[in-house]
Amino acid sequence: MKRLSLLSFILVSIMFLASSNSYSQSGNKVAPFRITLCNGSVFKAEDLPLDKPIIIIYFSPDCEECQKMTEGLLKMMNDFKKASIAMVTYMPIEKVKPFVVRYSLNMYPNMYVGTEGSSFIVRYYYNITTFPFIALFNKNGDMVKSYYKNENLDDLSNRLNNL
């Protein structure tokens, strides 16, 4: 009986270490997110168009820096047309809808704005502690650069154009 308990403990430990190791290394790829869009539909990472660079923005609709970043992004939207942009928050959809309306984000066919709710998959995947968080990925889903807080959108645009 003791052998079985020890064997079970070892197996569980190995499985935990293997999964936590792959999880910690996975932050360099596009997170396997599922977000609820304002129209109630679910949008998943695998729904992103293939062979396009990807920008993931983790934000809060109530965050002043996120609002400023969104305003700056929209002023430069021509620079970001070649990328798919997923804006993800944990806030309820009732908070997301006014944000989408305020910035007319539904006008941009390459933008997907929604909530991951309390799953926090994206938040934990990239170990996000500040808003906004921005990550740029090449068309293969490999992270090129990540930005924390309100960093330079010009740098993001330049890196995107070099992909």
N, C-alpha and C positions, 0 to 999 in steps of 0.2 A: 504494500500500500504506500509506504514511504517512497519507494522507487517511482511509482506512478505519479505521485504528487510532485516529486522533484523533476521528473521528465516533463510533466505538464507545465511547471513553472519555467523551465528552460525553454520549452517551445513557445510559450507566450512571450517570454522576454526576447527571444530571437525575432518573433513576428513584430513586436513593438519596435525594436531597434531598426529593423529593416524598413518598416513603414515610416518611422520618424526621420530616418536618414533620407529616404526618397522625398519626403515632404519638404525637408529643409533645402534640398537641392532643387526643388521644382520651382522656386521663385524666379528662375531665369526664363521661364516659359509663360505663355498666356494661361492665366488661372482658369480652371474648369468651372466658370461661373454660370449661374442661372439667375436672371433678373426678371422681375415683373415690370413690364412697360406700362405707361399711363393708360393704354387701351385695354389693359388686363391680360394681354397675351404674355407668354413666357418666351424670353429670348435667351439662348444658350451660347456659350463661347463657340461651339462647333457650328453655329449658324452664321458666324462672321464670314464674309466673302473670302474665298481662297485667293492666294497670290496677290494680296495687298498688305501694305504695312498696317499695323494696328496700334492705336493709342488707347490705353486704358486710363481713365481718370477716376480716382476715388474721391468723393466729395461729400459735403453736407450742404443741403439747400440753404441752411441758416448761417453758414460760414461766410463772413465778409470777404476773406481772401479767396474763397471758392467763387464768389460772385464776381470779384475783380478779375480772376483768372478767366472765367467764362466770358466776360465782356471783352477781354483782350483776345481770347481765342476767336471769338466771332468777328472781331475787326480784321483778323488775319485769315479768315476762313478759306480764302482762295489758296493759301499756302498748304492747307490741310485737306483739300478735296481728294487727294489720292490715297488717303488713309481711311480706315474704318475706325470710328471713335466710339468707344463704349464708356459712358459715364455711369458709374455705379455708386450707390449710396446704401446705407443701412436704414435710413429714415423711411417711415411709412409712405405709401404711395400718395396719401393725402398731402404730404409735404412736397413730394416730387412734382405733382401736377402743376401747382402754381409756378414753380421754378421753370418748368418746360414752357409754360404759357408766357411768362415774363420775358424770356429770352427767345421765344419763337423757335425752340430747338427742333420741333417737329417739321420745320421747313427744310431741314438738312437730311437728305436721304442716306448719308454716310454716318449719321449719329444715332446711337441707341442709348436711351436714357431710362434708367429704372432702378429698382431697389432689390437688393439681395435679402432684405429683411434681416432676421436675426441669425441667419446661417453664418454670416461673417466669413465666408469662404475666401473672398478677395482680400479682405482685411488681414486675415491670418496668413494667407498664402504669401503676401508680400511684407508681412510684419509692419503694417501701416500704423503709425502712431500720431501723425499730423496730417492736416488737410490743407490744401489739396495734395494728393499724391498723383503723379503722372508717370506712366511708363510707356516707352516707345519700343515696339517690336518690329522686326523685319517680316517679310512675307512668309518666312518659315516658322514664325512664332517664337523666335529667339529674342530675348531682351537686348536692346541696344543701349538704352540709357534710362535711368529713373530719376525723377525730380521730386523733391520734398518741399512743401510749402509753396510760396509764390515765386517760383524761379523764372528765368528768362524764357519766354515763348519764342524769341528769335532763335535761340540755340536749338530748341525742339524743331522748329521749322527747317533750319539748316540741316540738321541730322536727318530729318525725314526726306528732304530733297536729295540727300546723298545716298539714299537707299535705292 
